[in-house]
Amino acid sequence: MFGDGLASASVFLIDKQGEIAWKSIGSNYTHQVYAEEVIDKVNLLN
């Protein structure tokens, strides 16, 4: 994705309509999203 030949860590949350409700796309392979952040975002969907 960034021309370095490595995968970019990414997280996507999809809503009930099949749309991307939230995304976190890392700038490199070391990107991390903590569980607490994902849980907070999921809770906002409800």
C-alpha positions in Angstrom: 0.0 0.0 0.0 2.9 2.4 0.8 5.3 0.9 -1.7 7.5 -0.8 1.0 6.3 -4.3 0.2 4.8 -4.7 3.6 1.2 -5.0 4.7 -0.4 -2.1 6.4 -2.2 -3.0 9.6 -5.8 -1.8 9.4 -9.1 -2.1 11.3 -12.5 -1.4 9.8 -15.9 -1.4 11.5 -18.9 -2.0 9.3 -22.4 -0.8 10.3 -25.6 -2.7 9.8 -26.2 -1.1 6.4 -22.8 -2.5 5.3 -21.1 0.9 5.3 -17.7 1.6 6.8 -18.5 3.3 10.1 -14.9 3.7 11.3 -11.5 2.9 10.0 -7.9 3.0 11.2 -5.3 2.5 8.5 -1.8 2.4 9.7 1.0 4.3 8.0 3.3 1.2 8.4 3.3 -2.4 9.7 3.8 -1.3 13.3 0.4 0.5 13.5 -1.7 -0.8 16.5 -5.2 -0.1 17.6 -6.0 -0.9 21.2 -9.0 -3.0 22.1 -10.4 -0.2 24.2 -10.5 2.1 21.2 -12.3 -0.4 19.1 -14.8 -1.2 21.9 -15.5 2.6 22.2 -16.2 2.9 18.5 -18.4 -0.2 18.5 -20.4 1.2 21.3 -21.0 4.4 19.3 -22.6 2.3 16.6 -25.4 1.1 18.9 
